Amino acid sequence: MRAPTKISSGKTAAEAVAERIRCRAYELYEERGREDGHEVEDWLRAEAEVIGRAERAAA
């Protein structure tokens, strides 16, 4: 089994993507005025945005 690829920050690519998703989900939470109850919605939207950007950049 191959070891995860490390990027310049010392994190694996998957860890870096997860961190960007967490940050974006938190931004969405703050934009809504810190209204609770939308965690899954925020995470899924953030995931779509972050992964979508990465896919477009790779194309």
C-alpha positions in Angstrom: 0.0 0.0 0.0 1.3 3.4 -0.9 1.7 6.2 1.7 -0.4 9.3 1.4 1.2 12.0 -0.7 2.3 15.0 1.5 1.9 18.5 0.3 4.2 21.4 1.2 2.4 22.1 4.5 3.1 18.6 5.7 -0.5 17.6 5.4 -1.8 14.9 3.0 -3.9 16.2 0.1 -7.0 14.7 1.7 -6.3 16.5 5.0 -5.8 19.8 3.1 -9.1 19.4 1.3 -11.0 18.5 4.5 -9.5 21.6 6.1 -10.7 23.8 3.3 -14.1 22.3 3.5 -14.3 22.9 7.3 -13.2 26.5 6.8 -15.8 27.1 4.0 -18.6 25.4 6.0 -17.8 27.7 9.0 -17.8 30.8 6.7 -21.3 29.7 5.5 -22.4 29.4 9.1 -21.2 32.8 9.9 -22.7 34.3 6.8 -26.1 33.0 8.0 -25.6 34.8 11.3 -24.4 31.8 13.2 -27.8 30.1 13.0 -27.6 26.5 14.3 -29.2 23.6 12.6 -27.7 23.8 9.1 -24.4 21.9 9.7 -25.0 19.2 7.1 -26.3 21.7 4.5 -23.2 23.9 5.1 -20.8 20.9 4.9 -22.4 19.6 1.7 -22.4 23.1 0.1 -18.8 23.7 1.2 -17.7 20.2 -0.1 -19.3 20.9 -3.5 -17.6 24.3 -3.8 -14.2 23.1 -2.7 -14.2 19.9 -4.7 -15.8 21.6 -7.7 -13.0 24.2 -7.7 -10.4 21.5 -7.6 -12.0 19.6 -10.5 -12.2 22.8 -12.6 -8.6 23.6 -11.8 -7.4 20.1 -12.9 -9.3 20.3 -16.2 
